[in-house]
Amino acid sequence: MALAGAGAMAAQPGRIAAAAPLRSPAQDAGSDDNLRARWLKLDEAMRGWWDGDLQRADEDGIRRDAAATRPTPAGSNVPWSHSPPGTLVFLPFPYSSGGGSVGSFPEIYGWDAHFINLGLFAHDRTDIVRWNILDQLSMIERFGKVLNGNRTFYKGAQPPLLAMSVDKFLEVKKDDDELALLAYPLLERSYTGYWNAPAHLTPTGLSTCQDSGCGDLAPEACAEGEAGLDVTPIFGGDISHCVPIHINCALVRQAQTLGKLAERFGWSERAAHWRHEAADRAERINHLCWDDNEGCYFEYNFVRKTRLPYYSLNAYWPLWIGIASPSQSRRTVDHLHLFDHPYGLTFTDRTYPGIHTEYKALEWAYPESWPQQQVVVGQALQRYGFPELARAISRRYIANVIATWEQTGLTWERYDGVAGGHNVPVERDPAQPLHGFSSASAVVVGRIAFS
């Protein structure tokens, strides 16, 4: 396939020799057996949280929401909710809320749900996974996309990971033809009618994110919300000029899942179409976002026709979904030391000043260690034959999660990968107590750490 030249990076970062990974002080404080025993205690506690973390947005749930108290003020130390009462969107089944029973984020969120589902799979709770999938499919049926969250003020989407949950669910529940038949047309609709509609499809053949009208955020920051990365420096301040690596990787997996579903029902022409669609998108990602001089993936600005010089953990998504070559995987892994710190992987390798200057700090940047990204990198390393490294980085992160839980009795939305704990630089609000993807990621990352 002939594509226009991707261009040189805006500024070439210097090549940095691989450094030995750091050990967590929490790890040094005790043996791996001790750390594993403490994680098993946390894992068992989390096993008991799933049912209590369920919320409902049926008729009764909407009535309760209409009578709810006002949102918690920003900066408060109590569990936080930003949602005005009377804004809940109907969903037919119970769902895993973003915050869980600790109170923060009582909605189901677009990409949060997939990482929560991974924890549920690990604990054999496919009953709840099925509810989460059906609720998000119902959003596509009604709105043409999986909403950021089930509130009336959410107009945009989040990274499209629902297909990954569907695929994994059907690997476990092979005979659930009902869900498979329901999923195919709705996943097809969101792929073609939203993520590849004119507002999102770029001249490169890859998709971007757009401002959906957040109200309280600048359009550029709001568009990053559709990427789940509000706010980050890695798009140079305008994601709508970029083709986010993780969004397009997720769309590769969505096309692959649609191909599997078509094959399941004997639709050979449709299956062939989706296999070609997935391969074509993967090739475009590798052409535009891979920098052979640097040996790493970078975000691509299609307006300027250049790769942007910001190192981030988004570089590991092509490994996570399996579209990197063995050589690309090795070279990308060589850069992991840039993010590897005593208490987890930071989302970027360092602070990048001068972007989104309305904020004193950016959430999706150094030194923040986000739970779901630890899953992405850990599973990517396992997939490409780096099990020891996967275990090492996972132990550093899980040691901080365990120590923070033992000190506070809580799991948190995000952590400080450099200094430890959960007190991170504040962009808009401090890190919140959170079950959701935080507890689910601890379930998954712990299994990587002690596999």
C-alpha positions as a Python dict, from the first residue, in 0.01 Angstrom:
ca = {
    (1, 'M'): (0, 0, 0),
    (2, 'A'): (146, 337, -101),
    (3, 'L'): (104, 613, 155),
    (4, 'A'): (224, 972, 167),
    (5, 'G'): (552, 1016, 352),
    (6, 'A'): (514, 1046, 726),
    (7, 'G'): (782, 1310, 761),
    (8, 'A'): (1048, 1354, 1023),
    (9, 'M'): (973, 1407, 1388),
    (10, 'A'): (919, 1767, 1493),
    (11, 'A'): (1224, 1747, 1715),
    (12, 'Q'): (1445, 1442, 1737),
    (13, 'P'): (1484, 1319, 2095),
    (14, 'G'): (1834, 1192, 2162),
    (15, 'R'): (1888, 820, 2166),
    (16, 'I'): (1923, 705, 2524),
    (17, 'A'): (2097, 384, 2619),
    (18, 'A'): (1883, 135, 2810),
    (19, 'A'): (1927, 162, 3184),
    (20, 'A'): (1882, -108, 3446),
    (21, 'P'): (1528, -91, 3588),
    (22, 'L'): (1490, 54, 3935),
    (23, 'R'): (1374, -148, 4235),
    (24, 'S'): (1088, -22, 4442),
    (25, 'P'): (1175, 64, 4802),
    (26, 'A'): (851, -112, 4894),
    (27, 'Q'): (990, -423, 4725),
    (28, 'D'): (1321, -392, 4908),
    (29, 'A'): (1133, -377, 5240),
    (30, 'G'): (1027, -740, 5211),
    (31, 'S'): (1064, -1055, 5005),
    (32, 'D'): (861, -1132, 4695),
    (33, 'D'): (677, -1395, 4900),
    (34, 'N'): (579, -1127, 5152),
    (35, 'L'): (466, -893, 4875),
    (36, 'R'): (267, -1173, 4711),
    (37, 'A'): (95, -1256, 5041),
    (38, 'R'): (-4, -892, 5086),
    (39, 'W'): (-133, -876, 4729),
    (40, 'L'): (-339, -1193, 4778),
    (41, 'K'): (-502, -1026, 5077),
    (42, 'L'): (-589, -723, 4865),
    (43, 'D'): (-704, -942, 4576),
    (44, 'E'): (-938, -1131, 4806),
    (45, 'A'): (-1080, -805, 4940),
    (46, 'M'): (-1140, -686, 4584),
    (47, 'R'): (-1319, -1010, 4501),
    (48, 'G'): (-1581, -902, 4752),
    (49, 'W'): (-1622, -552, 4605),
    (50, 'W'): (-1775, -636, 4266),
    (51, 'D'): (-2139, -666, 4371),
    (52, 'G'): (-2121, -360, 4593),
    (53, 'D'): (-1971, -161, 4305),
    (54, 'L'): (-2277, -214, 4087),
    (55, 'Q'): (-2504, 80, 4007),
    (56, 'R'): (-2836, 93, 3826),
    (57, 'A'): (-2977, 342, 3579),
    (58, 'D'): (-3317, 177, 3536),
    (59, 'E'): (-3639, 360, 3620),
    (60, 'D'): (-3578, 338, 3995),
    (61, 'G'): (-3217, 443, 3955),
    (62, 'I'): (-3314, 749, 3753),
    (63, 'R'): (-3571, 848, 4017),
    (64, 'R'): (-3308, 818, 4290),
    (65, 'D'): (-3065, 1023, 4084),
    (66, 'A'): (-3321, 1299, 4038),
    (67, 'A'): (-3349, 1331, 4416),
    (68, 'A'): (-2972, 1314, 4478),
    (69, 'T'): (-2774, 1578, 4663),
    (70, 'R'): (-2566, 1833, 4479),
    (71, 'P'): (-2214, 1742, 4358),
    (72, 'T'): (-1925, 1739, 4601),
    (73, 'P'): (-1719, 2059, 4579),
    (74, 'A'): (-1393, 2029, 4388),
    (75, 'G'): (-1094, 1980, 4612),
    (76, 'S'): (-1294, 1809, 4886),
    (77, 'N'): (-1135, 1518, 5068),
    (78, 'V'): (-1458, 1316, 5070),
    (79, 'P'): (-1557, 1085, 4779),
    (80, 'W'): (-1624, 1308, 4483),
    (81, 'S'): (-1903, 1329, 4229),
    (82, 'H'): (-1926, 1600, 3965),
    (83, 'S'): (-2265, 1487, 3835),
    (84, 'P'): (-2568, 1716, 3877),
    (85, 'P'): (-2880, 1526, 3983),
    (86, 'G'): (-3134, 1436, 3719),
    (87, 'T'): (-2877, 1371, 3447),
    (88, 'L'): (-2852, 991, 3450),
    (89, 'V'): (-2901, 812, 3116),
    (90, 'F'): (-3116, 496, 3121),
    (91, 'L'): (-2940, 159, 3099),
    (92, 'P'): (-3122, -176, 3112),
    (93, 'F'): (-2882, -375, 3334),
    (94, 'P'): (-2676, -321, 3649),
    (95, 'Y'): (-2328, -194, 3565),
    (96, 'S'): (-1982, -159, 3717),
    (97, 'S'): (-1948, 208, 3804),
    (98, 'G'): (-1628, 399, 3750),
    (99, 'G'): (-1572, 465, 4118),
    (100, 'G'): (-1751, 173, 4275),
    (101, 'S'): (-1884, 175, 4629),
    (102, 'V'): (-1640, 444, 4747),
    (103, 'G'): (-1867, 700, 4583),
    (104, 'S'): (-1660, 871, 4313),
    (105, 'F'): (-1781, 845, 3952),
    (106, 'P'): (-2110, 650, 3984),
    (107, 'E'): (-2143, 621, 3605),
    (108, 'I'): (-2023, 351, 3365),
    (109, 'Y'): (-1741, 497, 3157),
    (110, 'G'): (-1642, 411, 2802),
    (111, 'W'): (-1296, 264, 2829),
    (112, 'D'): (-1296, 215, 3206),
    (113, 'A'): (-1545, -67, 3153),
    (114, 'H'): (-1302, -282, 2955),
    (115, 'F'): (-1031, -266, 3220),
    (116, 'I'): (-1294, -339, 3487),
    (117, 'N'): (-1406, -636, 3277),
    (118, 'L'): (-1050, -771, 3274),
    (119, 'G'): (-1058, -781, 3653),
    (120, 'L'): (-1400, -943, 3647),
    (121, 'F'): (-1275, -1210, 3406),
    (122, 'A'): (-987, -1284, 3643),
    (123, 'H'): (-1240, -1338, 3924),
    (124, 'D'): (-1480, -1542, 3705),
    (125, 'R'): (-1756, -1279, 3718),
    (126, 'T'): (-1871, -1312, 3358),
    (127, 'D'): (-2226, -1239, 3475),
    (128, 'I'): (-2129, -877, 3546),
    (129, 'V'): (-1914, -857, 3230),
    (130, 'R'): (-2220, -950, 3025),
    (131, 'W'): (-2428, -675, 3189),
    (132, 'N'): (-2155, -418, 3121),
    (133, 'I'): (-2134, -525, 2757),
    (134, 'L'): (-2511, -515, 2706),
    (135, 'D'): (-2538, -171, 2865),
    (136, 'Q'): (-2269, -30, 2639),
    (137, 'L'): (-2425, -194, 2333),
    (138, 'S'): (-2752, -26, 2431),
    (139, 'M'): (-2573, 310, 2417),
    (140, 'I'): (-2466, 241, 2058),
    (141, 'E'): (-2824, 145, 1974),
    (142, 'R'): (-2949, 476, 2113),
    (143, 'F'): (-2663, 718, 2043),
    (144, 'G'): (-2449, 553, 1775),
    (145, 'K'): (-2150, 526, 2009),
    (146, 'V'): (-2049, 425, 2360),
    (147, 'L'): (-2079, 749, 2553),
    (148, 'N'): (-1798, 883, 2768),
    (149, 'G'): (-2036, 809, 3057),
    (150, 'N'): (-2409, 759, 3105),
    (151, 'R'): (-2495, 1121, 3179),
    (152, 'T'): (-2690, 1361, 2960),
    (153, 'F'): (-2403, 1611, 2961),
    (154, 'Y'): (-2163, 1360, 2803),
    (155, 'K'): (-2183, 1409, 2427),
    (156, 'G'): (-1865, 1239, 2308),
    (157, 'A'): (-1715, 894, 2330),
    (158, 'Q'): (-1405, 738, 2485),
    (159, 'P'): (-1150, 492, 2341),
    (160, 'P'): (-1353, 215, 2172),
    (161, 'L'): (-1257, -91, 2375),
    (162, 'L'): (-1602, -254, 2391),
    (163, 'A'): (-1516, -490, 2104),
    (164, 'M'): (-1220, -622, 2303),
    (165, 'S'): (-1456, -709, 2589),
    (166, 'V'): (-1697, -877, 2348),
    (167, 'D'): (-1416, -1081, 2195),
    (168, 'K'): (-1282, -1196, 2532),
    (169, 'F'): (-1631, -1272, 2663),
    (170, 'L'): (-1705, -1495, 2363),
    (171, 'E'): (-1376, -1677, 2414),
    (172, 'V'): (-1509, -1775, 2758),
    (173, 'K'): (-1879, -1807, 2677),
    (174, 'K'): (-1849, -1962, 2333),
    (175, 'D'): (-2218, -2053, 2301),
    (176, 'D'): (-2362, -1705, 2366),
    (177, 'D'): (-2497, -1652, 2014),
    (178, 'E'): (-2751, -1404, 2147),
    (179, 'L'): (-2482, -1160, 2256),
    (180, 'A'): (-2277, -1221, 1941),
    (181, 'L'): (-2574, -1149, 1713),
    (182, 'L'): (-2658, -835, 1908),
    (183, 'A'): (-2298, -714, 1908),
    (184, 'Y'): (-2219, -743, 1537),
    (185, 'P'): (-2449, -474, 1390),
    (186, 'L'): (-2393, -235, 1680),
    (187, 'L'): (-2013, -261, 1674),
    (188, 'E'): (-2030, -216, 1298),
    (189, 'R'): (-2243, 94, 1343),
    (190, 'S'): (-2006, 259, 1590),
    (191, 'Y'): (-1704, 173, 1373),
    (192, 'T'): (-1843, 308, 1046),
    (193, 'G'): (-2099, 563, 1164),
    (194, 'Y'): (-1896, 730, 1440),
    (195, 'W'): (-1523, 660, 1442),
    (196, 'N'): (-1496, 656, 1061),
    (197, 'A'): (-1759, 919, 986),
    (198, 'P'): (-1639, 1251, 834),
    (199, 'A'): (-1590, 1420, 1172),
    (200, 'H'): (-1339, 1157, 1283),
    (201, 'L'): (-1184, 1008, 970),
    (202, 'T'): (-872, 1193, 855),
    (203, 'P'): (-702, 1207, 510),
    (204, 'T'): (-453, 949, 641),
    (205, 'G'): (-723, 681, 664),
    (206, 'L'): (-686, 684, 1044),
    (207, 'S'): (-924, 838, 1295),
    (208, 'T'): (-895, 1134, 1529),
    (209, 'C'): (-1083, 1275, 1829),
    (210, 'Q'): (-1304, 1583, 1832),
    (211, 'D'): (-1452, 1837, 2071),
    (212, 'S'): (-1799, 1715, 2164),
    (213, 'G'): (-1888, 2022, 2373),
    (214, 'C'): (-1776, 1975, 2733),
    (215, 'G'): (-1879, 2319, 2853),
    (216, 'D'): (-1620, 2361, 3127),
    (217, 'L'): (-1314, 2272, 2917),
    (218, 'A'): (-1142, 2439, 2625),
    (219, 'P'): (-1222, 2265, 2293),
    (220, 'E'): (-870, 2120, 2269),
    (221, 'A'): (-890, 1971, 2619),
    (222, 'C'): (-1244, 1845, 2555),
    (223, 'A'): (-1127, 1663, 2244),
    (224, 'E'): (-859, 1492, 2452),
    (225, 'G'): (-1143, 1376, 2677),
    (226, 'E'): (-1270, 1166, 2386),
    (227, 'A'): (-929, 997, 2392),
    (228, 'G'): (-963, 938, 2767),
    (229, 'L'): (-647, 1145, 2815),
    (230, 'D'): (-771, 1477, 2945),
    (231, 'V'): (-531, 1645, 2971),
    (232, 'T'): (-194, 1546, 2819),
    (233, 'P'): (98, 1706, 2636),
    (234, 'I'): (154, 1422, 2388),
    (235, 'F'): (-63, 1570, 2109),
    (236, 'G'): (107, 1908, 2120),
    (237, 'G'): (-211, 2076, 2244),
    (238, 'D'): (-446, 1979, 1960),
    (239, 'I'): (-547, 1614, 1931),
    (240, 'S'): (-785, 1691, 1643),
    (241, 'H'): (-474, 1734, 1425),
    (242, 'C'): (-344, 1392, 1530),
    (243, 'V'): (-432, 1026, 1477),
    (244, 'P'): (-402, 893, 1835),
    (245, 'I'): (-214, 565, 1848),
    (246, 'H'): (-438, 407, 2111),
    (247, 'I'): (-764, 504, 1938),
    (248, 'N'): (-654, 350, 1610),
    (249, 'C'): (-513, 42, 1779),
    (250, 'A'): (-850, -6, 1947),
    (251, 'L'): (-1018, 28, 1608),
    (252, 'V'): (-788, -241, 1465),
    (253, 'R'): (-916, -472, 1738),
    (254, 'Q'): (-1275, -368, 1668),
    (255, 'A'): (-1234, -459, 1299),
    (256, 'Q'): (-1072, -790, 1397),
    (257, 'T'): (-1362, -866, 1633),
    (258, 'L'): (-1616, -785, 1362),
    (259, 'G'): (-1429, -1027, 1135),
    (260, 'K'): (-1447, -1302, 1397),
    (261, 'L'): (-1818, -1240, 1450),
    (262, 'A'): (-1884, -1254, 1076),
    (263, 'E'): (-1688, -1578, 1055),
    (264, 'R'): (-1886, -1719, 1346),
    (265, 'F'): (-2207, -1687, 1146),
    (266, 'G'): (-2065, -1796, 811),
    (267, 'W'): (-2057, -1453, 651),
    (268, 'S'): (-1737, -1512, 457),
    (269, 'E'): (-1740, -1193, 246),
    (270, 'R'): (-1797, -975, 549),
    (271, 'A'): (-1526, -1159, 741),
    (272, 'A'): (-1278, -1100, 458),
    (273, 'H'): (-1373, -731, 447),
    (274, 'W'): (-1305, -685, 817),
    (275, 'R'): (-975, -875, 803),
    (276, 'H'): (-863, -640, 525),
    (277, 'E'): (-989, -336, 718),
    (278, 'A'): (-792, -437, 1029),
    (279, 'A'): (-474, -510, 833),
    (280, 'D'): (-500, -182, 642),
    (281, 'R'): (-540, 24, 959),
    (282, 'A'): (-253, -159, 1126),
    (283, 'E'): (-29, -87, 827),
    (284, 'R'): (-118, 283, 839),
    (285, 'I'): (-38, 302, 1211),
    (286, 'N'): (300, 143, 1151),
    (287, 'H'): (372, 369, 855),
    (288, 'L'): (279, 697, 1021),
    (289, 'C'): (347, 646, 1392),
    (290, 'W'): (658, 427, 1387),
    (291, 'D'): (987, 616, 1379),
    (292, 'D'): (1261, 386, 1259),
    (293, 'N'): (1540, 623, 1360),
    (294, 'E'): (1420, 639, 1719),
    (295, 'G'): (1292, 284, 1734),
    (296, 'C'): (961, 383, 1895),
    (297, 'Y'): (603, 486, 1822),
    (298, 'F'): (504, 854, 1840),
    (299, 'E'): (183, 1047, 1785),
    (300, 'Y'): (145, 1172, 1427),
    (301, 'N'): (18, 1519, 1336),
    (302, 'F'): (-145, 1479, 995),
    (303, 'V'): (-185, 1856, 940),
    (304, 'R'): (188, 1920, 982),
    (305, 'K'): (278, 1576, 842),
    (306, 'T'): (518, 1505, 1125),
    (307, 'R'): (560, 1284, 1428),
    (308, 'L'): (553, 1464, 1759),
    (309, 'P'): (854, 1436, 1993),
    (310, 'Y'): (674, 1321, 2306),
    (311, 'Y'): (749, 981, 2457),
    (312, 'S'): (445, 817, 2616),
    (313, 'L'): (308, 477, 2710),
    (314, 'N'): (79, 500, 2407),
    (315, 'A'): (383, 357, 2226),
    (316, 'Y'): (301, 18, 2381),
    (317, 'W'): (-53, -11, 2244),
    (318, 'P'): (65, -157, 1909),
    (319, 'L'): (235, -428, 2114),
    (320, 'W'): (-73, -476, 2332),
    (321, 'I'): (-295, -550, 2031),
    (322, 'G'): (-25, -736, 1840),
    (323, 'I'): (47, -524, 1530),
    (324, 'A'): (416, -454, 1603),
    (325, 'S'): (680, -672, 1438),
    (326, 'P'): (926, -859, 1663),
    (327, 'S'): (1193, -600, 1577),
    (328, 'Q'): (959, -309, 1654),
    (329, 'S'): (863, -469, 1984),
    (330, 'R'): (1227, -514, 2091),
    (331, 'R'): (1319, -159, 2003),
    (332, 'T'): (1010, -14, 2174),
    (333, 'V'): (1083, -217, 2487),
    (334, 'D'): (1436, -71, 2485),
    (335, 'H'): (1271, 263, 2572),
    (336, 'L'): (1078, 131, 2871),
    (337, 'H'): (1344, 256, 3114),
    (338, 'L'): (1234, 610, 3028),
    (339, 'F'): (906, 547, 3212),
    (340, 'D'): (1020, 294, 3473),
    (341, 'H'): (1035, 440, 3824),
    (342, 'P'): (1038, 296, 4176),
    (343, 'Y'): (659, 298, 4210),
    (344, 'G'): (533, 230, 3859),
    (345, 'L'): (542, 346, 3498),
    (346, 'T'): (480, 716, 3440),
    (347, 'F'): (264, 802, 3140),
    (348, 'T'): (529, 1027, 2985),
    (349, 'D'): (903, 1011, 3031),
    (350, 'R'): (922, 1365, 3172),
    (351, 'T'): (730, 1691, 3206),
    (352, 'Y'): (668, 1869, 2876),
    (353, 'P'): (614, 2240, 2950),
    (354, 'G'): (436, 2493, 2730),
    (355, 'I'): (131, 2278, 2642),
    (356, 'H'): (-214, 2344, 2794),
    (357, 'T'): (-62, 2626, 2997),
    (358, 'E'): (-398, 2700, 3164),
    (359, 'Y'): (-310, 2411, 3399),
    (360, 'K'): (-25, 2401, 3648),
    (361, 'A'): (9, 2026, 3596),
    (362, 'L'): (-130, 1773, 3349),
    (363, 'E'): (-287, 1449, 3467),
    (364, 'W'): (-175, 1232, 3177),
    (365, 'A'): (195, 1304, 3212),
    (366, 'Y'): (497, 1252, 3437),
    (367, 'P'): (492, 1161, 3729),
    (368, 'E'): (142, 1012, 3713),
    (369, 'S'): (114, 634, 3709),
    (370, 'W'): (-226, 532, 3573),
    (371, 'P'): (-358, 184, 3657),
    (372, 'Q'): (-491, 87, 3316),
    (373, 'Q'): (-161, 170, 3143),
    (374, 'Q'): (19, -75, 3372),
    (375, 'V'): (-215, -342, 3234),
    (376, 'V'): (-146, -240, 2874),
    (377, 'V'): (231, -250, 2913),
    (378, 'G'): (240, -564, 3128),
    (379, 'Q'): (24, -761, 2885),
    (380, 'A'): (216, -621, 2587),
    (381, 'L'): (543, -745, 2736),
    (382, 'Q'): (394, -1088, 2799),
    (383, 'R'): (262, -1105, 2445),
    (384, 'Y'): (601, -1032, 2287),
    (385, 'G'): (812, -1261, 2504),
    (386, 'F'): (936, -1036, 2786),
    (387, 'P'): (785, -1216, 3089),
    (388, 'E'): (1061, -1128, 3337),
    (389, 'L'): (1038, -759, 3255),
    (390, 'A'): (658, -777, 3275),
    (391, 'R'): (686, -926, 3623),
    (392, 'A'): (945, -670, 3736),
    (393, 'I'): (752, -358, 3633),
    (394, 'S'): (429, -506, 3766),
    (395, 'R'): (583, -574, 4108),
    (396, 'R'): (705, -217, 4138),
    (397, 'Y'): (360, -81, 4064),
    (398, 'I'): (166, -332, 4274),
    (399, 'A'): (394, -270, 4573),
    (400, 'N'): (286, 94, 4577),
    (401, 'V'): (-82, 4, 4535),
    (402, 'I'): (-59, -240, 4826),
    (403, 'A'): (132, -2, 5054),
    (404, 'T'): (-110, 282, 4979),
    (405, 'W'): (-410, 55, 5043),
    (406, 'E'): (-260, -60, 5371),
    (407, 'Q'): (-204, 303, 5476),
    (408, 'T'): (-533, 456, 5355),
    (409, 'G'): (-772, 161, 5326),
    (410, 'L'): (-843, 272, 4968),
    (411, 'T'): (-737, 223, 4610),
    (412, 'W'): (-693, 539, 4406),
    (413, 'E'): (-764, 678, 4061),
    (414, 'R'): (-393, 726, 3993),
    (415, 'Y'): (-60, 712, 4173),
    (416, 'D'): (275, 889, 4180),
    (417, 'G'): (517, 660, 4002),
    (418, 'V'): (822, 856, 4116),
    (419, 'A'): (758, 948, 4480),
    (420, 'G'): (501, 679, 4563),
    (421, 'G'): (158, 711, 4721),
    (422, 'H'): (-141, 876, 4556),
    (423, 'N'): (-75, 1247, 4611),
    (424, 'V'): (-5, 1360, 4256),
    (425, 'P'): (27, 1709, 4105),
    (426, 'V'): (-323, 1855, 4070),
    (427, 'E'): (-452, 1953, 3728),
    (428, 'R'): (-820, 2015, 3815),
    (429, 'D'): (-894, 1780, 4103),
    (430, 'P'): (-681, 1562, 4328),
    (431, 'A'): (-670, 1186, 4273),
    (432, 'Q'): (-995, 1030, 4390),
    (433, 'P'): (-1065, 712, 4587),
    (434, 'L'): (-1159, 462, 4321),
    (435, 'H'): (-1247, 99, 4274),
    (436, 'G'): (-1330, 62, 3904),
    (437, 'F'): (-1028, 37, 3678),
    (438, 'S'): (-794, 91, 3973),
    (439, 'S'): (-897, -217, 4169),
    (440, 'A'): (-946, -419, 3850),
    (441, 'S'): (-597, -327, 3732),
    (442, 'A'): (-452, -439, 4064),
    (443, 'V'): (-623, -775, 4011),
    (444, 'V'): (-473, -808, 3662),
    (445, 'V'): (-129, -657, 3730),
    (446, 'G'): (-88, -869, 4042),
    (447, 'R'): (-139, -1181, 3834),
    (448, 'I'): (131, -1060, 3596),
    (449, 'A'): (363, -975, 3886),
    (450, 'F'): (337, -1317, 4049),
    (451, 'S'): (281, -1538, 3744),
}
